[in-house]
Structures are given as structure tokens and as C-alpha cells.
Amino acid sequence: MGLLKATGLDLATITPLDRTGVKLEGNQLLMDPERLFPAPRLQLDHLKSATLSRAGLTLVFDSKHGRPKFSSLPVKSHSYIWLQSGDARFFSTVLVNTRLLMKNIDGKRLHFNLYHYRAQTAAGRINELEDGSLIVSVPNRFDIDDQAPSITQNSRP
């Protein structure tokens, strides 16, 4: 920096930087994390149907590209979320070529809490299989900070 100061130059002048989400201003490197690491996007052709019932909102999507092919589940479960392929962010970790099965810890119907998934996951357990699959077993009842426990459940089983 002493040499730059003595010459009256800054990094932006001598090191042109032309990258999306990154720029040099003076001697500062400014990064825009959302442009550098954009959130995943799901491209769907069209919504086939939307149904609202006491159990919740059910969306059915259709695609001209046919149905995706999924591997069989690494463990049996009748109620689950299965993430396969692609990269997924789970807590502060990015899972590459994801194989993640989330299920209820007691073998019951899974009631996933989108807003408090960290607390719900922390109340459960994560196991890794030999093929790299993660099995995330979570309870439907868990504590949120110092507040009363949260119970995720539909109006009917």
C-alpha cells in the first residue's frame, strides 16, 4: 500500500476487474454475495392444479419434458422429503450432488416446519450412509429458543 500511496494510484486503477458481483473501488474489493452465489431456482413449465383443503395447499406441476427419474429411497419411509441431485444449502453447508432424505424420527407422518427447520433438525439426528446419503430424522415437536415448544401437525393424520 505504501508504494500505491506514493504513486497516487489505487488498485482499481491498475487492476481492472470485470466480474459479475465483484468490483474494485479505490483500494476496496466489494462483493455482492447474492450475485456471486445466486439462490437455486426451480424452472417449472406450468401449474397443472392447485387444491386447498384442511390438510393444506397441494400444488401439482406438469412439464413437457416428462417425469423426472429418481433413485429409490435409501431407507423406507411413507412420509418424507427426498432431495436428489443438484446442490442444496442445508444450514450453512452446501451439499453437492445431494442425496438427502428427511423423515419423522418416530416413523409417523412428517410435519416439516419451513420456518423453524433448524430447531426441528437440531431436535433430531442426522445419519450418513455408505453411499453418502444423509438421513435426517426429525420430531414433529421441538423447542424454539426459550419459547414454548412448537408442534407441527395437520388438522388430520
C-alpha positions as CSV (number, residue, x, y, z in Angstrom):
1,M,0.0,0.0,0.0
2,G,2.9,2.4,0.7
3,L,4.0,2.1,-3.0
4,L,0.5,2.8,-4.2
5,K,0.1,5.7,-1.9
6,A,3.4,7.2,-3.1
7,T,2.5,6.9,-6.7
8,G,-1.0,8.3,-6.1
9,L,-2.6,5.2,-7.7
10,D,-5.2,2.8,-6.3
11,L,-5.9,-0.9,-7.0
12,A,-8.9,-0.1,-9.1
13,T,-6.8,2.0,-11.5
14,I,-4.0,-0.6,-12.0
15,T,-6.1,-3.8,-11.7
16,P,-9.2,-3.7,-13.8
17,L,-11.8,-6.2,-12.6
18,D,-14.7,-7.2,-14.8
19,R,-16.7,-9.8,-12.9
20,T,-20.4,-10.2,-12.1
21,G,-20.9,-9.3,-8.4
22,V,-17.4,-8.1,-7.8
23,K,-15.8,-4.7,-8.3
24,L,-12.8,-2.7,-7.1
25,E,-13.5,0.8,-5.7
26,G,-10.3,2.6,-4.9
27,N,-8.4,0.0,-2.8
28,Q,-11.5,-1.9,-1.6
29,L,-12.8,-5.1,-3.1
30,L,-16.6,-5.0,-3.0
31,M,-18.5,-8.3,-3.4
32,D,-22.3,-8.9,-3.8
33,P,-22.8,-12.4,-2.4
34,E,-26.3,-12.7,-3.9
35,R,-24.9,-12.1,-7.4
36,L,-21.8,-14.2,-6.8
37,F,-23.7,-17.2,-5.3
38,P,-27.3,-16.9,-6.5
39,A,-30.0,-18.9,-4.8
40,P,-31.1,-22.1,-6.6
41,R,-34.0,-21.7,-9.0
42,L,-36.6,-24.2,-10.0
43,Q,-37.9,-23.9,-13.5
44,L,-41.4,-25.4,-14.0
45,D,-43.4,-25.5,-17.2
46,H,-46.8,-24.8,-15.7
47,L,-49.1,-25.4,-12.8
48,K,-51.5,-28.2,-13.5
49,S,-53.7,-27.8,-10.5
50,A,-54.0,-26.1,-7.1
51,T,-56.2,-27.6,-4.3
52,L,-56.8,-26.1,-0.9
53,S,-58.1,-28.5,1.8
54,R,-58.0,-28.8,5.6
55,A,-54.7,-30.7,5.1
56,G,-53.1,-27.6,3.3
57,L,-52.3,-26.4,-0.1
58,T,-51.4,-29.0,-2.8
59,L,-49.7,-27.8,-6.0
60,V,-49.3,-30.2,-8.9
61,F,-46.9,-29.2,-11.7
62,D,-46.7,-30.5,-15.2
63,S,-43.9,-30.5,-17.7
64,K,-43.5,-31.1,-21.4
65,H,-40.2,-32.8,-20.5
66,G,-41.8,-35.8,-18.8
67,R,-41.4,-37.0,-15.3
68,P,-38.0,-36.9,-13.6
69,K,-36.4,-40.2,-12.7
70,F,-35.5,-40.6,-9.1
71,S,-33.4,-43.3,-7.4
72,S,-35.2,-45.5,-4.9
73,L,-35.1,-44.2,-1.3
74,P,-32.1,-45.2,0.7
75,V,-34.4,-46.2,3.6
76,K,-38.1,-47.0,3.7
77,S,-40.4,-44.2,4.8
78,H,-44.1,-43.5,4.0
79,S,-43.8,-39.7,4.7
80,Y,-40.7,-37.9,3.7
81,I,-38.9,-35.1,1.7
82,W,-36.3,-36.5,-0.8
83,L,-33.7,-34.2,-2.3
84,Q,-31.7,-35.9,-5.1
85,S,-29.1,-34.3,-7.4
86,G,-28.1,-30.7,-7.7
87,D,-26.7,-28.6,-4.9
88,A,-28.7,-27.8,-1.8
89,R,-28.0,-25.5,1.1
90,F,-28.6,-27.1,4.5
91,F,-27.9,-24.8,7.4
92,S,-24.6,-23.1,6.3
93,T,-23.4,-26.1,4.3
94,V,-23.8,-26.6,0.6
95,L,-24.4,-30.3,-0.2
96,V,-23.1,-31.1,-3.7
97,N,-25.0,-33.7,-5.7
98,T,-27.5,-34.0,-2.9
99,R,-29.0,-37.2,-1.6
100,L,-30.9,-36.2,1.5
101,L,-34.0,-37.9,3.0
102,M,-35.9,-36.1,5.7
103,K,-38.4,-38.2,7.7
104,N,-40.1,-38.3,11.1
105,I,-38.0,-39.7,13.8
106,D,-40.8,-41.9,15.2
107,G,-42.0,-43.3,11.8
108,K,-45.1,-41.1,11.8
109,R,-46.2,-38.7,9.2
110,L,-43.6,-36.0,8.6
111,H,-44.7,-32.5,9.6
112,F,-42.0,-30.2,8.3
113,N,-41.7,-26.7,9.7
114,L,-40.3,-24.5,6.9
115,Y,-39.7,-21.5,9.2
116,H,-38.0,-23.4,12.1
117,Y,-36.3,-26.3,10.2
118,R,-33.1,-25.6,12.1
119,A,-34.7,-26.1,15.5
120,Q,-36.6,-29.1,14.2
121,T,-33.4,-30.7,12.8
122,A,-31.4,-29.9,15.9
123,A,-34.0,-31.8,17.9
124,G,-33.5,-34.9,15.7
125,R,-30.5,-36.7,14.3
126,I,-28.6,-36.9,11.0
127,N,-27.0,-40.2,9.8
128,E,-24.8,-40.7,6.8
129,L,-25.0,-43.9,4.8
130,E,-22.1,-45.5,2.9
131,D,-23.3,-44.1,-0.4
132,G,-23.2,-40.6,1.0
133,S,-26.9,-40.3,1.5
134,L,-28.0,-38.2,4.6
135,I,-30.9,-39.5,6.6
136,V,-32.4,-36.6,8.6
137,S,-34.8,-37.9,11.3
138,V,-36.8,-35.1,12.9
139,P,-39.6,-34.9,15.5
140,N,-42.9,-33.1,14.9
141,R,-42.5,-31.5,18.4
142,F,-39.4,-29.3,19.2
143,D,-38.4,-26.2,21.2
144,I,-37.9,-22.8,19.6
145,D,-35.3,-20.9,21.6
146,D,-36.7,-20.2,25.1
147,Q,-40.3,-20.1,23.9
148,A,-42.9,-22.8,24.2
149,P,-42.4,-25.9,22.1
150,S,-43.7,-25.8,18.6
151,I,-45.9,-28.6,17.3
152,T,-46.2,-29.1,13.6
153,Q,-49.3,-31.0,12.6
154,N,-52.1,-31.1,10.1
155,S,-55.6,-31.0,11.3
156,R,-56.0,-34.7,10.4
157,P,-53.4,-37.5,10.3
